[in-house]
């Protein structure tokens, strides 16, 4: 367990990869990003 272990979070950070232990943040779609910027919540 450490930087060389691909299964651990530290290993994924070291390698620069993503997976179950280190999830990538999803990018917002254009409309959702604009609504979030304006402070509006969708569906209300």
C-alpha distances in whole Angstrom, upper triangle without the diagonal:
4,7,7,6,9,8,7,10,9,8,11,13,12,14,16,16,17,16,16,13,15,19,22,25,28,31,34,37,40,42,39,38,42,42,39,41,44,43,44,42,43,45,47
4,5,5,9,9,7,9,6,6,10,11,9,11,14,15,16,16,17,14,14,18,20,23,27,29,33,36,38,41,38,37,40,41,38,39,42,41,43,41,42,44,46
4,6,8,10,8,9,6,4,8,8,6,8,11,12,14,15,16,14,14,17,19,22,25,27,31,34,36,39,36,35,38,40,37,37,41,40,42,40,41,43,45
4,6,9,9,11,9,6,9,10,8,8,12,12,14,15,17,15,15,18,20,23,26,29,32,35,38,40,38,37,40,41,39,40,43,43,44,42,43,45,47
4,5,6,9,8,5,8,10,9,9,12,12,13,13,14,12,13,16,19,22,25,28,31,34,37,39,37,36,39,40,38,39,42,41,42,41,41,43,45
4,6,8,8,5,6,9,9,8,10,9,10,10,11,10,11,14,16,19,22,25,28,31,34,36,34,33,37,38,35,36,40,39,40,38,38,40,43
4,7,9,7,7,11,11,11,12,10,10,9,9,7,9,12,15,19,21,24,28,30,33,36,33,32,36,37,34,36,39,38,39,37,37,38,41
4,5,5,6,9,10,11,12,11,10,10,9,7,8,12,15,18,21,24,27,30,33,35,33,32,35,36,33,35,38,37,38,36,36,38,40
4,5,5,6,9,10,10,10,9,9,9,6,6,10,12,15,18,21,24,27,30,32,30,29,32,33,30,31,35,33,34,33,33,35,37
4,5,5,6,9,10,10,11,12,13,9,9,13,15,17,21,23,26,30,32,35,32,30,34,35,32,33,36,35,37,35,36,38,40
4,5,5,6,8,9,10,11,12,10,10,13,15,18,21,24,27,30,33,35,33,32,35,36,33,34,38,37,38,37,37,40,42
4,5,5,6,5,6,8,10,8,7,10,11,15,18,20,24,26,29,32,29,28,32,33,30,31,35,34,35,34,34,36,39
4,6,5,7,8,10,13,10,8,11,11,14,17,19,23,26,28,31,29,27,30,32,29,29,33,32,34,33,33,36,38
4,6,8,11,13,15,13,11,14,15,18,21,23,26,29,31,34,32,30,34,35,32,33,36,36,37,37,37,40,42
4,6,9,12,14,13,11,14,14,17,20,22,25,28,30,33,31,30,33,35,32,33,37,36,38,37,37,39,42
4,7,10,14,12,10,12,11,14,16,18,22,24,26,29,28,26,29,31,29,29,33,33,34,33,33,36,38
4,7,10,10,8,9,9,13,15,17,21,23,26,29,27,25,29,30,28,29,33,32,33,32,32,35,37
4,7,8,5,6,6,10,12,15,18,21,24,26,24,23,27,28,26,27,31,30,31,29,29,31,34
4,6,5,6,8,11,13,16,19,22,25,27,25,25,28,29,27,29,32,31,32,30,29,31,34
4,6,6,9,12,14,18,20,23,26,28,25,25,29,29,27,29,32,31,31,29,29,30,33
4,6,10,13,15,19,22,25,28,30,27,26,30,30,28,30,33,31,32,30,30,32,34
4,7,10,13,16,19,22,25,27,24,23,27,28,25,27,30,29,30,28,28,30,32
4,7,9,12,15,18,21,23,21,20,24,24,22,24,27,26,26,25,25,27,29
4,6,9,12,15,18,21,18,17,21,22,19,21,24,24,25,23,23,25,28
4,6,9,13,15,17,15,14,18,18,16,17,21,20,21,19,19,22,24
4,6,9,12,14,12,12,15,16,14,16,19,19,19,18,17,20,22
4,7,9,12,10,9,12,14,12,14,17,17,18,17,16,19,22
4,6,8,6,6,9,10,9,11,14,14,14,13,13,16,18
4,6,5,6,9,10,10,12,14,15,14,14,12,15,18
4,6,5,6,9,10,11,12,14,14,14,13,16,18
4,5,5,6,9,10,11,12,11,11,10,13,15
4,5,5,6,9,10,10,9,9,8,11,13
4,5,5,6,9,10,10,11,11,14,16
4,5,5,6,9,9,10,11,14,15
4,5,5,6,5,7,7,11,12
4,5,5,6,7,9,12,13
4,5,8,10,12,16,16
4,6,9,11,14,14
4,7,10,13,12
4,6,9,8
4,6,6
4,6
4
